[in-house]
Amino acid sequence: MITRLSLSLLCFLISFAACGEQADDADNSCLEVTLTGTQGGPPVVNGLAGAGTLVRYGSVANDCSDILLQFDVGRGTSQSLSELAVSSRQIDAVFLTHMHSDHTEGLAGLLLNRWHFLGGPIDVVCSADAKASKPPPERVMSCANLLTHLADAMIESGEIAQRHAENKKRDPAGPAALVRQQLTALPLPDKPGHVVWESGDVSVTAVGATHIAGSLAYRVDTPAGSVVIGGDAGNSKRSPPRDSSTSETVELLAAGADVLVHSTIHPVFAPGRGSKFPPPVYYRQSNVTDLGAMGRRAGVSHLMLTHLIPSLNTPSHGPFVVPGGPLGADDFESAAREGGFEGTIHVGRDLRTLRLP
């Protein structure tokens, strides 16, 4: 006979076992962050791939590969993924921080490859149409248009029709037909927590950010840890005097995260230092010293610097000379330490990877 006490004890044991299973799930899971491209801006330097970050989550037994999320798809992303033995068909979703070509020009190639080899539909998360704040001229940044027309050149050249003719399983509309658009309307709430994508134990939230119209930053939360991808975000106040060059909304998003992945510019390119780098472009980026300070305030353990301006060990960034000569990884790390960051700093190189735990 089961008494009330024994029933309570049984329920307790069942719940304890369930908690134990959840703990085991967390213990056996992992989160991996790989910089698929670290080139800063439009220049082409030393074979570096354009901006991009791959976030993988899953079981240790499956090498963290149950869910694969690609954040930004700069030039050469597909080649970087191939070096990781990741195919375009394995990507579960793509997230775009903004509509600059150095963050998007690899998307057509990735989706065309997926279409060629009969990959299934894919979620692409980005901002809904956003008007620039300071016309003239009137400008609209449109991810929807990018996704609709991403393979127009191949359609107009006849390639899509020819490839479809030899394999009727390919959609005649081309790779755009694979895209499930997830357009995020702006402005987002001031406080982070707006969920834009989720699957099982993985959720992705977003905030609006200051850089160009329609800019977003993302946070991925998993049982194995959390990572924030800040994109090219900068302070809402576009130029000095201001307390920091970093984004207020990204700082809120990063609070308590394990990893912050963020583009950065070295203060050596500040106006008046001799590089002749355009001041408005400098001021819309987060400089590495301020980024170190933000990482400290947010309490992140790992700071991954990417989209480096200037690139490591190069005498110039496009036409702009690096004052004092090329910078190495130590120069970027020292500048972040000056901001007070005490955690681990990972200065971006293509395919640099961090695994948690």
Buried (B, 14 or more C-beta within 10 A) or exposed (E): EEEEEEEEEEEEEEEEEEEEEEEEEBEBBBBBBBBBBBBBBEBEBEEBBBBBBBBBBBBEEEEBBBBBBBBBBBBBBBBBBEEBEBBBBBBBBBBBBBBBEBBBBBBBBBBBBBBBEEBEEBBBBBBBBBBBEEEEEEBEBBBBEBBEEBBEEBBEEEBBEEBBEEEEEBBEEBBBEBBEBBBBEBEBEEEBEBEBBEBEBBBBBBBBBBBBBBBBBBBBBBBBBBBBBBBBBBBEBBEEEBEBBBBBBBBBBBEEBBBBBBBBBBBBBBBEBBBEBEBEEBBBBBBBBBBBBBBBBBEBBBBBBBBBBBBBEBEBBBEBBBBEEEBEBEBBBBBBBBBEBEBEBBBBBBBBBBBBE
